[in-house]
Amino acid sequence: MIAGETAVRTAIVRTEDVYKDFTARGVLGGSRRVVQAVRGVTLEIGPGEVVGLVGESGSGKSTLGRLVLALLRPTRGRVLAEGVDTAGLSQRQLTTLRRHLQVIFQDPFTSLNPMMTVREILVEPLRIHALPRDGWEARIRELLDLVGLEQTALRRKPAEFSGGQQQRIAIARALTLNPRLIVADEAVSALDVSIQAQILNLFMDVQRELGMSYLFISHNLGVVRHISHRVAVMYLGEIVETARAEQLYATPKHPYTQALLSALPIADPVLERRRERIVLPGDPPSPTDVPSGCPLHTRCPIAIDRCAVEHPELRPVGGSEHLAACHLAD
């Protein structure tokens, strides 16, 4: 909790109708264009909740993650951390806030200082936030045990480890200050499939043991299936569907979610052969030129005339916790 705030809060982080625009330079001195990276997103992450955030590359997932972490300020809308608008915080308050909001990036090697030993990497957050020195040694040894690394790792540098081990070090660093929320941004996509499973299991074990919250960002619905309590699907900067994980995978309502799920492999080869794939034609439109109406209508297999002119609102479809932004979702 940020110093001086005493109000009762439920959500760890909540975004309210958040927009984030960037200005793109024109080619060869042409006019600048606005990139609408995030458009009107409202999302809440509760205590101990794992929210999966899924979508194609360029859908705005990472930008939304940085807004949640207060690394970016929204163009419009609000980001509330435990009920406090992060836009109004001083630099000192932001430093305090970031002790409780941590991030794990896609490539563990580039996120770790190659000149530091593991000991130095884990001590750094403790030093920056001025935690008592007499507790440092016990804390870093506890972290290595938690992520399944030998104590001898403390003397070594990141290049001496495999990719999976490097990600374990990155997870340990993110856990150093006992955060309330971790944003995991494509945290397993750079790893081999067998290592992905190990790291996902580690994420789940840590979450169960410590009770923290995750915003788990991925382009792959299969990756977030077993780790997430709730899943939000993004397309062109908007959340187009959100539901409890089991409900979204069983009865997806939005055509974009249905297409993503149809691409997931099935273990049964007979069912795999019989299954109909939903392939959306073309590429997503440019975020500098978002279509009118529904942003998916130029690729949607079931679009009607209304979809080209009327923007669909995110609304309940089949239950109060299952929302979809589609005119035909019912």
Secondary structure, DSSP 8 states (H G I E B T S, - for coil): --TT-------SEEEEEEEEEEEE--GGG---EEEEEEEEEEEEE-TT-EEEEE--TTSSHHHHHHHHTTSS--SEEEEEETTEEGGG--HHHHHHHHHHEEEE-S-HHHHS-TTS-HHHHHHHHHHHTT--GGGHHHHHHHHHHHHT--GGGGGS-GGGS-HHHHHHHHHHHHHTT--SEEEEESTTTTS-HHHHHHHHHHHHHHHHHH--EEEEEES-HHHHTTT-SEEEEEETTEEEEEEEHHHHHHS--SHHHHHHHHTS--S-HHHHHH-------S----TTS--SSSTTTTT-TT--HHHHHS----EESSSTT-EE--TT--
